[in-house]
């Protein structure tokens, strides 16, 4: 086997592999022997068909099958021979049977980026405050007040913040109506943000029975792929405006929320405790996000294009699944595939680079997924989905099916190690809700 390597760019290599006549002839002969026993041609007994006739009838098929077999049998040997640290399956760019009987194929592969890992211990993070301010409790009470308020229609004024508006709407892109961006007798809670802050604010000032037209620009990271990155013109017709008749926030209000609350103070304490638990539950994820952001800022290097492309494809699959649940496709939703890929590129690159950073840390620190880690992970999934561990295991048909899950467990273990080594500024909330920080070592803040 003769192998040559050409550097296409920093992380891409082109392998040219030439296999000798002897190896190629042996595989071809084996393929035709098998073919003789499998096919029947009129006028010949099975197994007695001349090879010249088989070559004429099945030559291209045999070459394709033998070529694929030769690539599969020799590619990894070629990579090992050239000491290439590849990170993704190869792209076979050409293959052919030469006139002299040799078989030649070319493959493009991406190799692992080489980078010097920057210091990753004692990174400074800000531990989110878990104390709940009076303002946060008051904000939730106001939300409850809004939810429980009876509504009454108004006739003599325009739409204001906190109103409930009943309307028809139609979205347009460059003058063309968007089939799925429309609604009839739709209820909009103005100021809630549930329908987009900008859209709701543009309704303020419109009148009952009136119409309006305005544009709304949606961010590239919008959860709705039909709207992400677009400026959409909306035309609306207002059918009704309702205002809330806000109840007083007092002991009676607390009992209306739930009979278990004997007083407003009891309701406030319940809200405070629940909010604090939510903050504590979210704290680890917030710290992990901070940590990854710092690692990415410290370690900038090029990543393999094919891995980034794979991540982008995964994001697109998720977007397609989201649209499918609404009975749509990317095409019917008017979503341009190239635009969608462009919006996901930066996130995909960061995810790939972050994975390389974490894996290099795991190598330096000898962090591995052990049996007990896998057992805990499987038990966690079982608990989340009310399944037995054996049922969860049944979803993993092979080790290849298990690899993404193992990778997730390894990354979790690496992050746990890094978080234990970090230094923290602990954010504190004052009586007035203002934030402050005080330095703490990992041990002090644990």
Residue, then its C-alpha position, 0 to 999 in steps of 0.5 A: x500500500x502506497x500512501x501520500x498525504x497532502x496538506x489542504x489547509x491547517x486541519x484538512x489532509x488529502x490522502x492518496x492511497x494506491x493498493x497493489x495489483x495482488x490485493x486488488x486481483x484477490x478481492x476481484x476474484x473473490x467477488x466473481x466467485x461469489x457472483x457465479x454462485x448467486x446469479x443465473x444466466x439463461x443457457x448456463x448452469x448456476x456456477x458455470x457462467x463464464x467470467x467474461x459474461x459476468x464482467x459484461x453484465x455485472x462489471x460496474x457493480x462488482x467494481x463498486x462493491x470491491x472498491x468500497x470493501x478495499x477502502x473500508x479495509x485499508x483506510x484506517x491502516x493508511x491513517x495509522x501508517x501516516x500517524x494522522x490523528x483524525x477526528x471525523x469520518x473521511x470524505x472519499x473524493x475519488x476512486x478508480x481501478x487503474x489500467x495496470x490493475x491497481x486501485x487508487x482512492x483519495x480521501x479528505x480528513x480533518x485532524x485534531x487541532x493542536x493547541x497549548x491549553x491555557x491555565x484552567x484551574x482557579x478560574x474566577x467565577x461569579x456565584x449567582x446570588x440565591x437570596x431573594x429580594x423584597x422586589x422579586x417577591x413583589x414582582x411575583x405578587x404583581x404577576x399573580x395580581x394580573x392573573x387574578x384580575x377580572x377583565x372589562x371592555x373599554x370603549x373610550x381609550x386606546x390600547x395601554x400597557x397591561x391591557x388584554x387585546x383581541x385582534x387579527x394579525x397577518x405577517x408579511x415578508x417583502x410584501x408577501x404574506x407569511x402563511x403561518x404568521x397570522x391569527x384570528x381573534x388572537x388574545x395578546x397580553x400587552x406587556x407580558x412579553x409572551x408575544x415579543x416585547x416589540x410586537x406588544x409595544x407597537x399595539x399601544x395607542x391603537x383603538x378598538x375597531x381600528x387597524x394598524x401596520x408596523x414592522x418588528x425585527x426579530x433577533x437571529x437567535x429567535x426560537x421560531x426559525x420562521x422569524x429568526x433574523x427577519x424584519x416582518x411587517x404586521x397588519x393588525x385589526x383590533x376587535x376588543x380592548x380589555x383592562x384589568x380590574x386589579x384586586x388589592x394585594x392583602x390577606x384576602x388576596x392571599x386566601x384567593x390565591x390558595x386557601x392554605x395561605x392564612x395571610x399575605x405574609x404567609x404567601x410572601x414567605x412561600x414565594x420567597x422560599x420557592x424562588x430561592x430554591x429555583x435560584x439554587x437549582x439554576x446556580x450550577x448551570x449558570x456557573x458551568x456556562x460562565x466557566x465554558x465562556x472563560x475557557x473559550x476566551x482563553x483558548x482560541x484556535x481553529x476547529x475542523x470544518x466537518x465537525x462544525x458542519x455536523x453540529x450545524x446539521x444537528x441544529x437544523x434537524x432540531x429546527x425541522x423537528x420543531x416546524x414538523x410539530x406545526x405541520x411545516x417544513x423549512x420550505x413551506x415556512x419560508x426558511x432559507x437553509x443557508x441563512x439558517x446554517x449561517x445563524x447556527x455557525x458561531x454556536x456550532x464552532x464554540x461547541x466544537x472548540x469547547x469539546x476539544x478544550x474539555x477533552x484535553x483537560x480530561x487527558x491532562x487530569x486523567x478524568x474518565x467515565x467509570x462504571x459508577x458514573x455510567x450507573x448514575x447517569x442511567x439512573x438519572x434518565x430512568x428517574x426523569x422518564x419514570x423508567x427502569x434502568x434496564x428499559x433505559x439501557x434497551x435504548x442503546x443498541x450498540x456502543x456507538x449509540x452510547x457514545x454521545x451519552x458517554x461524552x455527555x457524562x465525561x464533559x459533566x465530570x470535567x466541569x465538576x472538577x473545574x468548578x471545584x477548582x475555581x475561585x468565586x466572587x459571591x454575588x449578594x443581594x442587599x435589602x434594596x435588591x442591589x448587587x454586590x460581590x465579595x471574594x471567596x476561595x473555592x473552599x470558602x464558597x462551597 
